[in-house]
Amino acid sequence: MILTFYKYQGTGNDFVLVDNRKFTFPKENINLVASLCDRKFGIGADGLILLENDEMSDFKMIYYNSDGNQSSMCGNGGRCIVAFANFLGIMDKATSFTAIDGIHKATIDKNTVSLQMQDVSEIHELEKHCFLDTGSPHHVQLVNNLDAFEVAKEGKRIRYGLYGKKGSNINFVQKSENGTFTVRTYERGVENETLSCGTGVTAVALAMYRSKLTNTNKVQVKTLGGDLEVSFEPHGTGFKNICLTGPARQVFKGEITC
Ligand SMILES: N[C@H](CCC[C@H](N)C(=O)O)C(=O)O
């Protein structure tokens, strides 16, 4: 089978994207997804995303982590699939699509995509960290000297030690002098640090607001892969109208025999 694929990245979180509207991709083939994401023997990516037709919205997003398993919502992947849908001519400036956690509205302006995330009903505040679900589960922990922090080692320890088999993504955050936040994330299903995590950045912004470390509801967040903005409205014990905004770019198109 010859597979046409596209490579996109959203602040360095990178994905193989496949137009699967003709249902040609073998969706149950975990080994194929993992091999396509392999950075030595395959295309290389943090995840793989299928775009399919949908009766209730403009298109459907199916997300796989690089371990080959389908997983929960991917924020940066959601931004990349909107750029992909625009490239394919499925939508122009605005869209709504269906992902595993429901319908998402989004807009695109050149390479900048604003993605509406699902509402967050609550944040669990513990002694040294917060836990919340922004479409994927996230542990959020403040650290000093984030640059030197051993994200992969500590992230793996917490991901397996505290969250067991189901796991969680682990975000380490530091507040900068100018009021922005810098985040580094260990991602479940990649089982390593990624350059950026969209649902993670969203979780951090909401947690920092709830912890009163920022009083703005439009939070700038720096990741190793680039800058993102999260806006939101407090709503009861949670938040609504949550929007993740940042760049999403096509890197290349290719064919692979598999
Ligand atoms: N690894 C995550 C899904 C992708 C999240 C991340 N790539 C994002 O941008 O939100 C999980 O299995 O919970």
The ligand as an SDF file (V2000), in Angstrom:
LIG
                    3D

 13 12  0  0  0  0  0  0  0  0999 V2000
   -0.1630   12.4430   24.9020 N   0  0  0  0  0  0  0  0  0  0  0  0
   -1.5070   12.8840   25.2600 C   0  0  0  0  0  0  0  0  0  0  0  0
   -2.3330   13.2300   24.0030 C   0  0  0  0  0  0  0  0  0  0  0  0
   -1.6610   14.3150   23.1720 C   0  0  0  0  0  0  0  0  0  0  0  0
   -1.5010   15.5600   23.9500 C   0  0  0  0  0  0  0  0  0  0  0  0
   -0.5980   16.6180   23.3480 C   0  0  0  0  0  0  0  0  0  0  0  0
    0.1840   16.2660   22.2050 N   0  0  0  0  0  0  0  0  0  0  0  0
   -1.3760   17.8940   23.0860 C   0  0  0  0  0  0  0  0  0  0  0  0
   -0.9650   18.7100   22.2610 O   0  0  0  0  0  0  0  0  0  0  0  0
   -2.4100   18.0940   23.7780 O   0  0  0  0  0  0  0  0  0  0  0  0
   -2.2170   11.7980   26.0370 C   0  0  0  0  0  0  0  0  0  0  0  0
   -2.1460   10.6430   25.6420 O   0  0  0  0  0  0  0  0  0  0  0  0
   -2.8590   12.1350   27.0370 O   0  0  0  0  0  0  0  0  0  0  0  0
  1  2  1  0
  2  3  1  0
  2 11  1  0
  3  4  1  0
  4  5  1  0
  5  6  1  0
  6  7  1  0
  6  8  1  0
  8  9  2  0
  8 10  1  0
 11 12  2  0
 11 13  1  0
M  END
$$$$
